């Protein structure tokens, strides 16, 4: 059975991860508060984990699908706002809104 889910991210004030099923019904709503904001998210299907970006904390976070923090990595950008993760090459692409540049990051284990 395929388990389809849609993950939504609420950015600030009361930050949260919401999970919807195929019928767009809410199946989970988890508040997260380990960063001052969240400005990007990507799902890793191979790990069944979420990568979250905080532009105020200048960090990328790995969490489980309910938002429990697993690890974090600092990044050096003026205003990181978008995040995509390439699972094949283990590379992050992060947009810097201030300079309108796409940056590439690879973290060592």
CNS distance restraints for C-alpha pairs under 8 A (distance, minus, plus):
assign (resid   4 and name CA) (resid  21 and name CA) 6.18 0.50 0.50
assign (resid   4 and name CA) (resid  22 and name CA) 5.86 0.50 0.50
assign (resid   5 and name CA) (resid  19 and name CA) 6.43 0.50 0.50
assign (resid   5 and name CA) (resid  20 and name CA) 5.60 0.50 0.50
assign (resid   5 and name CA) (resid  21 and name CA) 4.90 0.50 0.50
assign (resid   5 and name CA) (resid  22 and name CA) 6.41 0.50 0.50
assign (resid   6 and name CA) (resid  19 and name CA) 5.61 0.50 0.50
assign (resid   6 and name CA) (resid  20 and name CA) 5.02 0.50 0.50
assign (resid   6 and name CA) (resid  21 and name CA) 6.43 0.50 0.50
assign (resid   6 and name CA) (resid  22 and name CA) 7.74 0.50 0.50
assign (resid   6 and name CA) (resid  24 and name CA) 7.95 0.50 0.50
assign (resid   7 and name CA) (resid  17 and name CA) 6.79 0.50 0.50
assign (resid   7 and name CA) (resid  18 and name CA) 5.85 0.50 0.50
assign (resid   7 and name CA) (resid  19 and name CA) 4.76 0.50 0.50
assign (resid   7 and name CA) (resid  20 and name CA) 6.56 0.50 0.50
assign (resid   8 and name CA) (resid  17 and name CA) 5.69 0.50 0.50
assign (resid   8 and name CA) (resid  18 and name CA) 5.05 0.50 0.50
assign (resid   8 and name CA) (resid  19 and name CA) 6.34 0.50 0.50
assign (resid   9 and name CA) (resid  15 and name CA) 7.42 0.50 0.50
assign (resid   9 and name CA) (resid  16 and name CA) 5.90 0.50 0.50
assign (resid   9 and name CA) (resid  17 and name CA) 4.79 0.50 0.50
assign (resid   9 and name CA) (resid  18 and name CA) 6.42 0.50 0.50
assign (resid   9 and name CA) (resid  38 and name CA) 7.63 0.50 0.50
assign (resid   9 and name CA) (resid  40 and name CA) 7.94 0.50 0.50
assign (resid   9 and name CA) (resid  41 and name CA) 7.22 0.50 0.50
assign (resid  10 and name CA) (resid  14 and name CA) 7.42 0.50 0.50
assign (resid  10 and name CA) (resid  15 and name CA) 5.02 0.50 0.50
assign (resid  10 and name CA) (resid  16 and name CA) 5.05 0.50 0.50
assign (resid  10 and name CA) (resid  17 and name CA) 6.41 0.50 0.50
assign (resid  10 and name CA) (resid  18 and name CA) 7.93 0.50 0.50
assign (resid  10 and name CA) (resid  38 and name CA) 7.36 0.50 0.50
assign (resid  11 and name CA) (resid  15 and name CA) 5.43 0.50 0.50
assign (resid  11 and name CA) (resid  16 and name CA) 7.41 0.50 0.50
assign (resid  11 and name CA) (resid  37 and name CA) 5.55 0.50 0.50
assign (resid  11 and name CA) (resid  38 and name CA) 4.67 0.50 0.50
assign (resid  11 and name CA) (resid  39 and name CA) 6.00 0.50 0.50
assign (resid  12 and name CA) (resid  36 and name CA) 7.09 0.50 0.50
assign (resid  12 and name CA) (resid  37 and name CA) 4.92 0.50 0.50
assign (resid  12 and name CA) (resid  38 and name CA) 6.58 0.50 0.50
assign (resid  13 and name CA) (resid  37 and name CA) 7.72 0.50 0.50
assign (resid  14 and name CA) (resid  31 and name CA) 6.85 0.50 0.50
assign (resid  14 and name CA) (resid  32 and name CA) 7.73 0.50 0.50
assign (resid  14 and name CA) (resid  33 and name CA) 7.78 0.50 0.50
assign (resid  15 and name CA) (resid  31 and name CA) 5.76 0.50 0.50
assign (resid  15 and name CA) (resid  32 and name CA) 5.47 0.50 0.50
assign (resid  15 and name CA) (resid  33 and name CA) 6.40 0.50 0.50
assign (resid  15 and name CA) (resid  37 and name CA) 7.01 0.50 0.50
assign (resid  15 and name CA) (resid  38 and name CA) 7.36 0.50 0.50
assign (resid  16 and name CA) (resid  29 and name CA) 6.75 0.50 0.50
assign (resid  16 and name CA) (resid  30 and name CA) 5.37 0.50 0.50
assign (resid  16 and name CA) (resid  31 and name CA) 4.10 0.50 0.50
assign (resid  16 and name CA) (resid  32 and name CA) 5.16 0.50 0.50
assign (resid  16 and name CA) (resid  67 and name CA) 7.96 0.50 0.50
assign (resid  17 and name CA) (resid  28 and name CA) 7.87 0.50 0.50
assign (resid  17 and name CA) (resid  29 and name CA) 5.84 0.50 0.50
assign (resid  17 and name CA) (resid  30 and name CA) 5.26 0.50 0.50
assign (resid  17 and name CA) (resid  31 and name CA) 6.43 0.50 0.50
assign (resid  17 and name CA) (resid  32 and name CA) 7.19 0.50 0.50
assign (resid  17 and name CA) (resid  66 and name CA) 6.86 0.50 0.50
assign (resid  17 and name CA) (resid  67 and name CA) 6.60 0.50 0.50
assign (resid  18 and name CA) (resid  26 and name CA) 6.99 0.50 0.50
assign (resid  18 and name CA) (resid  27 and name CA) 7.75 0.50 0.50
assign (resid  18 and name CA) (resid  28 and name CA) 5.61 0.50 0.50
assign (resid  18 and name CA) (resid  29 and name CA) 4.44 0.50 0.50
assign (resid  18 and name CA) (resid  30 and name CA) 6.41 0.50 0.50
assign (resid  19 and name CA) (resid  26 and name CA) 5.86 0.50 0.50
assign (resid  19 and name CA) (resid  27 and name CA) 5.64 0.50 0.50
assign (resid  19 and name CA) (resid  28 and name CA) 5.00 0.50 0.50
assign (resid  19 and name CA) (resid  29 and name CA) 6.46 0.50 0.50
assign (resid  20 and name CA) (resid  24 and name CA) 5.08 0.50 0.50
assign (resid  20 and name CA) (resid  25 and name CA) 5.18 0.50 0.50
assign (resid  20 and name CA) (resid  26 and name CA) 4.50 0.50 0.50
assign (resid  20 and name CA) (resid  27 and name CA) 5.50 0.50 0.50
assign (resid  20 and name CA) (resid  28 and name CA) 7.14 0.50 0.50
assign (resid  21 and name CA) (resid  25 and name CA) 5.48 0.50 0.50
assign (resid  21 and name CA) (resid  26 and name CA) 6.62 0.50 0.50
assign (resid  21 and name CA) (resid  27 and name CA) 6.45 0.50 0.50
assign (resid  28 and name CA) (resid  66 and name CA) 7.81 0.50 0.50
assign (resid  30 and name CA) (resid  66 and name CA) 6.06 0.50 0.50
assign (resid  30 and name CA) (resid  67 and name CA) 6.79 0.50 0.50
assign (resid  31 and name CA) (resid  67 and name CA) 7.68 0.50 0.50
assign (resid  32 and name CA) (resid  67 and name CA) 6.16 0.50 0.50
assign (resid  32 and name CA) (resid  68 and name CA) 7.71 0.50 0.50
assign (resid  34 and name CA) (resid  69 and name CA) 7.67 0.50 0.50
assign (resid  35 and name CA) (resid  54 and name CA) 6.68 0.50 0.50
assign (resid  35 and name CA) (resid  56 and name CA) 7.92 0.50 0.50
assign (resid  35 and name CA) (resid  57 and name CA) 6.44 0.50 0.50
assign (resid  36 and name CA) (resid  54 and name CA) 7.36 0.50 0.50
assign (resid  36 and name CA) (resid  56 and name CA) 6.34 0.50 0.50
assign (resid  36 and name CA) (resid  57 and name CA) 6.71 0.50 0.50
assign (resid  37 and name CA) (resid  54 and name CA) 5.47 0.50 0.50
assign (resid  37 and name CA) (resid  55 and name CA) 6.96 0.50 0.50
assign (resid  37 and name CA) (resid  56 and name CA) 6.25 0.50 0.50
assign (resid  37 and name CA) (resid  57 and name CA) 7.60 0.50 0.50
assign (resid  38 and name CA) (resid  52 and name CA) 6.71 0.50 0.50
assign (resid  38 and name CA) (resid  53 and name CA) 5.55 0.50 0.50
assign (resid  38 and name CA) (resid  54 and name CA) 4.40 0.50 0.50
assign (resid  38 and name CA) (resid  55 and name CA) 6.82 0.50 0.50
assign (resid  39 and name CA) (resid  52 and name CA) 7.58 0.50 0.50
assign (resid  39 and name CA) (resid  53 and name CA) 5.50 0.50 0.50
assign (resid  39 and name CA) (resid  54 and name CA) 5.40 0.50 0.50
assign (resid  39 and name CA) (resid  55 and name CA) 6.11 0.50 0.50
assign (resid  39 and name CA) (resid  80 and name CA) 7.63 0.50 0.50
assign (resid  39 and name CA) (resid  81 and name CA) 5.23 0.50 0.50
assign (resid  39 and name CA) (resid  82 and name CA) 6.51 0.50 0.50
assign (resid  40 and name CA) (resid  52 and name CA) 5.67 0.50 0.50
assign (resid  40 and name CA) (resid  53 and name CA) 4.79 0.50 0.50
assign (resid  40 and name CA) (resid  54 and name CA) 7.09 0.50 0.50
assign (resid  40 and name CA) (resid  81 and name CA) 6.15 0.50 0.50
assign (resid  40 and name CA) (resid  82 and name CA) 4.97 0.50 0.50
assign (resid  40 and name CA) (resid  83 and name CA) 5.23 0.50 0.50
assign (resid  41 and name CA) (resid  50 and name CA) 6.84 0.50 0.50
assign (resid  41 and name CA) (resid  51 and name CA) 5.51 0.50 0.50
assign (resid  41 and name CA) (resid  52 and name CA) 4.46 0.50 0.50
assign (resid  41 and name CA) (resid  53 and name CA) 6.18 0.50 0.50
assign (resid  41 and name CA) (resid  82 and name CA) 7.66 0.50 0.50
assign (resid  41 and name CA) (resid  83 and name CA) 6.04 0.50 0.50
assign (resid  41 and name CA) (resid  84 and name CA) 7.41 0.50 0.50
assign (resid  42 and name CA) (resid  50 and name CA) 5.83 0.50 0.50
assign (resid  42 and name CA) (resid  51 and name CA) 5.16 0.50 0.50
assign (resid  42 and name CA) (resid  52 and name CA) 6.67 0.50 0.50
assign (resid  42 and name CA) (resid  83 and name CA) 6.60 0.50 0.50
assign (resid  42 and name CA) (resid  84 and name CA) 5.79 0.50 0.50
assign (resid  42 and name CA) (resid  85 and name CA) 6.43 0.50 0.50
assign (resid  43 and name CA) (resid  48 and name CA) 7.14 0.50 0.50
assign (resid  43 and name CA) (resid  49 and name CA) 6.05 0.50 0.50
assign (resid  43 and name CA) (resid  50 and name CA) 4.64 0.50 0.50
assign (resid  43 and name CA) (resid  51 and name CA) 6.25 0.50 0.50
assign (resid  43 and name CA) (resid  85 and name CA) 7.95 0.50 0.50
assign (resid  44 and name CA) (resid  48 and name CA) 5.51 0.50 0.50
assign (resid  44 and name CA) (resid  49 and name CA) 5.30 0.50 0.50
assign (resid  44 and name CA) (resid  50 and name CA) 5.99 0.50 0.50
assign (resid  44 and name CA) (resid  51 and name CA) 7.36 0.50 0.50
assign (resid  44 and name CA) (resid  85 and name CA) 7.58 0.50 0.50
assign (resid  44 and name CA) (resid  87 and name CA) 6.98 0.50 0.50
assign (resid  45 and name CA) (resid  49 and name CA) 7.01 0.50 0.50
assign (resid  46 and name CA) (resid  87 and name CA) 7.64 0.50 0.50
assign (resid  48 and name CA) (resid  64 and name CA) 7.21 0.50 0.50
assign (resid  48 and name CA) (resid  65 and name CA) 6.92 0.50 0.50
assign (resid  49 and name CA) (resid  62 and name CA) 6.95 0.50 0.50
assign (resid  49 and name CA) (resid  63 and name CA) 5.86 0.50 0.50
assign (resid  49 and name CA) (resid  64 and name CA) 4.68 0.50 0.50
assign (resid  49 and name CA) (resid  65 and name CA) 5.40 0.50 0.50
assign (resid  50 and name CA) (resid  62 and name CA) 5.82 0.50 0.50
assign (resid  50 and name CA) (resid  63 and name CA) 5.24 0.50 0.50
assign (resid  50 and name CA) (resid  64 and name CA) 5.96 0.50 0.50
assign (resid  50 and name CA) (resid  65 and name CA) 5.90 0.50 0.50
assign (resid  50 and name CA) (resid  67 and name CA) 7.62 0.50 0.50
assign (resid  51 and name CA) (resid  60 and name CA) 6.75 0.50 0.50
assign (resid  51 and name CA) (resid  61 and name CA) 5.55 0.50 0.50
assign (resid  51 and name CA) (resid  62 and name CA) 4.71 0.50 0.50
assign (resid  51 and name CA) (resid  63 and name CA) 6.41 0.50 0.50
assign (resid  51 and name CA) (resid  85 and name CA) 7.79 0.50 0.50
assign (resid  52 and name CA) (resid  60 and name CA) 5.63 0.50 0.50
assign (resid  52 and name CA) (resid  61 and name CA) 5.04 0.50 0.50
assign (resid  52 and name CA) (resid  62 and name CA) 6.46 0.50 0.50
assign (resid  52 and name CA) (resid  63 and name CA) 7.57 0.50 0.50
assign (resid  52 and name CA) (resid  83 and name CA) 7.73 0.50 0.50
assign (resid  53 and name CA) (resid  58 and name CA) 7.67 0.50 0.50
assign (resid  53 and name CA) (resid  59 and name CA) 5.96 0.50 0.50
assign (resid  53 and name CA) (resid  60 and name CA) 4.59 0.50 0.50
assign (resid  53 and name CA) (resid  61 and name CA) 6.34 0.50 0.50
assign (resid  53 and name CA) (resid  80 and name CA) 7.70 0.50 0.50
assign (resid  53 and name CA) (resid  81 and name CA) 7.47 0.50 0.50
assign (resid  53 and name CA) (resid  82 and name CA) 7.50 0.50 0.50
assign (resid  53 and name CA) (resid  83 and name CA) 6.65 0.50 0.50
assign (resid  54 and name CA) (resid  58 and name CA) 5.70 0.50 0.50
assign (resid  54 and name CA) (resid  59 and name CA) 5.44 0.50 0.50
assign (resid  54 and name CA) (resid  60 and name CA) 6.48 0.50 0.50
assign (resid  54 and name CA) (resid  80 and name CA) 7.39 0.50 0.50
assign (resid  54 and name CA) (resid  81 and name CA) 7.74 0.50 0.50
assign (resid  55 and name CA) (resid  59 and name CA) 6.97 0.50 0.50
assign (resid  55 and name CA) (resid  79 and name CA) 5.73 0.50 0.50
assign (resid  55 and name CA) (resid  80 and name CA) 4.90 0.50 0.50
assign (resid  55 and name CA) (resid  81 and name CA) 6.09 0.50 0.50
assign (resid  56 and name CA) (resid  79 and name CA) 7.84 0.50 0.50
assign (resid  58 and name CA) (resid  74 and name CA) 5.87 0.50 0.50
assign (resid  58 and name CA) (resid  75 and name CA) 5.41 0.50 0.50
assign (resid  58 and name CA) (resid  76 and name CA) 6.65 0.50 0.50
assign (resid  58 and name CA) (resid  77 and name CA) 7.01 0.50 0.50
assign (resid  58 and name CA) (resid  79 and name CA) 7.91 0.50 0.50
assign (resid  58 and name CA) (resid  80 and name CA) 7.02 0.50 0.50
assign (resid  59 and name CA) (resid  72 and name CA) 6.58 0.50 0.50
assign (resid  59 and name CA) (resid  73 and name CA) 5.44 0.50 0.50
assign (resid  59 and name CA) (resid  74 and name CA) 4.32 0.50 0.50
assign (resid  59 and name CA) (resid  75 and name CA) 5.49 0.50 0.50
assign (resid  60 and name CA) (resid  72 and name CA) 5.64 0.50 0.50
assign (resid  60 and name CA) (resid  73 and name CA) 5.18 0.50 0.50
assign (resid  60 and name CA) (resid  74 and name CA) 6.40 0.50 0.50
assign (resid  60 and name CA) (resid  75 and name CA) 7.29 0.50 0.50
assign (resid  61 and name CA) (resid  69 and name CA) 7.02 0.50 0.50
assign (resid  61 and name CA) (resid  70 and name CA) 7.44 0.50 0.50
assign (resid  61 and name CA) (resid  71 and name CA) 5.76 0.50 0.50
assign (resid  61 and name CA) (resid  72 and name CA) 4.32 0.50 0.50
assign (resid  61 and name CA) (resid  73 and name CA) 6.40 0.50 0.50
assign (resid  62 and name CA) (resid  69 and name CA) 6.22 0.50 0.50
assign (resid  62 and name CA) (resid  70 and name CA) 5.44 0.50 0.50
assign (resid  62 and name CA) (resid  71 and name CA) 5.23 0.50 0.50
assign (resid  62 and name CA) (resid  72 and name CA) 6.23 0.50 0.50
assign (resid  63 and name CA) (resid  67 and name CA) 5.16 0.50 0.50
assign (resid  63 and name CA) (resid  68 and name CA) 5.12 0.50 0.50
assign (resid  63 and name CA) (resid  69 and name CA) 4.47 0.50 0.50
assign (resid  63 and name CA) (resid  70 and name CA) 5.09 0.50 0.50
assign (resid  63 and name CA) (resid  71 and name CA) 7.15 0.50 0.50
assign (resid  64 and name CA) (resid  68 and name CA) 5.41 0.50 0.50
assign (resid  64 and name CA) (resid  69 and name CA) 6.89 0.50 0.50
assign (resid  64 and name CA) (resid  70 and name CA) 7.13 0.50 0.50
assign (resid  73 and name CA) (resid 107 and name CA) 7.70 0.50 0.50
assign (resid  77 and name CA) (resid  96 and name CA) 6.34 0.50 0.50
assign (resid  78 and name CA) (resid  96 and name CA) 6.53 0.50 0.50
assign (resid  78 and name CA) (resid  97 and name CA) 7.77 0.50 0.50
assign (resid  78 and name CA) (resid  98 and name CA) 6.26 0.50 0.50
assign (resid  78 and name CA) (resid  99 and name CA) 7.82 0.50 0.50
assign (resid  79 and name CA) (resid  96 and name CA) 5.17 0.50 0.50
assign (resid  79 and name CA) (resid  97 and name CA) 5.52 0.50 0.50
assign (resid  79 and name CA) (resid  98 and name CA) 5.74 0.50 0.50
assign (resid  80 and name CA) (resid  94 and name CA) 6.37 0.50 0.50
assign (resid  80 and name CA) (resid  95 and name CA) 5.60 0.50 0.50
assign (resid  80 and name CA) (resid  96 and name CA) 4.53 0.50 0.50
assign (resid  80 and name CA) (resid  97 and name CA) 6.34 0.50 0.50
assign (resid  81 and name CA) (resid  94 and name CA) 7.07 0.50 0.50
assign (resid  81 and name CA) (resid  95 and name CA) 5.68 0.50 0.50
assign (resid  81 and name CA) (resid  96 and name CA) 6.15 0.50 0.50
assign (resid  81 and name CA) (resid  97 and name CA) 6.30 0.50 0.50
assign (resid  82 and name CA) (resid  93 and name CA) 7.91 0.50 0.50
assign (resid  82 and name CA) (resid  94 and name CA) 5.38 0.50 0.50
assign (resid  82 and name CA) (resid  95 and name CA) 4.97 0.50 0.50
assign (resid  82 and name CA) (resid  96 and name CA) 7.60 0.50 0.50
assign (resid  83 and name CA) (resid  92 and name CA) 6.93 0.50 0.50
assign (resid  83 and name CA) (resid  93 and name CA) 5.71 0.50 0.50
assign (resid  83 and name CA) (resid  94 and name CA) 4.69 0.50 0.50
assign (resid  83 and name CA) (resid  95 and name CA) 6.74 0.50 0.50
assign (resid  84 and name CA) (resid  92 and name CA) 5.79 0.50 0.50
assign (resid  84 and name CA) (resid  93 and name CA) 5.13 0.50 0.50
assign (resid  84 and name CA) (resid  94 and name CA) 6.65 0.50 0.50
assign (resid  85 and name CA) (resid  90 and name CA) 7.01 0.50 0.50
assign (resid  85 and name CA) (resid  91 and name CA) 5.88 0.50 0.50
assign (resid  85 and name CA) (resid  92 and name CA) 4.55 0.50 0.50
assign (resid  85 and name CA) (resid  93 and name CA) 6.29 0.50 0.50
assign (resid  86 and name CA) (resid  90 and name CA) 5.48 0.50 0.50
assign (resid  86 and name CA) (resid  91 and name CA) 5.16 0.50 0.50
assign (resid  86 and name CA) (resid  92 and name CA) 6.24 0.50 0.50
assign (resid  86 and name CA) (resid  93 and name CA) 7.90 0.50 0.50
assign (resid  87 and name CA) (resid  91 and name CA) 6.99 0.50 0.50
assign (resid  90 and name CA) (resid 106 and name CA) 6.54 0.50 0.50
assign (resid  91 and name CA) (resid 104 and name CA) 6.73 0.50 0.50
assign (resid  91 and name CA) (resid 105 and name CA) 5.71 0.50 0.50
assign (resid  91 and name CA) (resid 106 and name CA) 4.87 0.50 0.50
assign (resid  91 and name CA) (resid 107 and name CA) 7.78 0.50 0.50
assign (resid  92 and name CA) (resid 104 and name CA) 5.64 0.50 0.50
assign (resid  92 and name CA) (resid 105 and name CA) 4.96 0.50 0.50
assign (resid  92 and name CA) (resid 106 and name CA) 6.28 0.50 0.50
assign (resid  93 and name CA) (resid 102 and name CA) 6.49 0.50 0.50
assign (resid  93 and name CA) (resid 103 and name CA) 5.55 0.50 0.50
assign (resid  93 and name CA) (resid 104 and name CA) 4.72 0.50 0.50
assign (resid  93 and name CA) (resid 105 and name CA) 6.43 0.50 0.50
assign (resid  94 and name CA) (resid 102 and name CA) 5.73 0.50 0.50
assign (resid  94 and name CA) (resid 103 and name CA) 5.13 0.50 0.50
assign (resid  94 and name CA) (resid 104 and name CA) 6.45 0.50 0.50
assign (resid  94 and name CA) (resid 105 and name CA) 7.74 0.50 0.50
assign (resid  95 and name CA) (resid 100 and name CA) 6.87 0.50 0.50
assign (resid  95 and name CA) (resid 101 and name CA) 5.83 0.50 0.50
assign (resid  95 and name CA) (resid 102 and name CA) 4.55 0.50 0.50
assign (resid  95 and name CA) (resid 103 and name CA) 6.10 0.50 0.50
assign (resid  96 and name CA) (resid 100 and name CA) 5.47 0.50 0.50
assign (resid  96 and name CA) (resid 101 and name CA) 5.35 0.50 0.50
assign (resid  96 and name CA) (resid 102 and name CA) 6.38 0.50 0.50
assign (resid  96 and name CA) (resid 103 and name CA) 7.28 0.50 0.50
assign (resid  97 and name CA) (resid 101 and name CA) 7.13 0.50 0.50
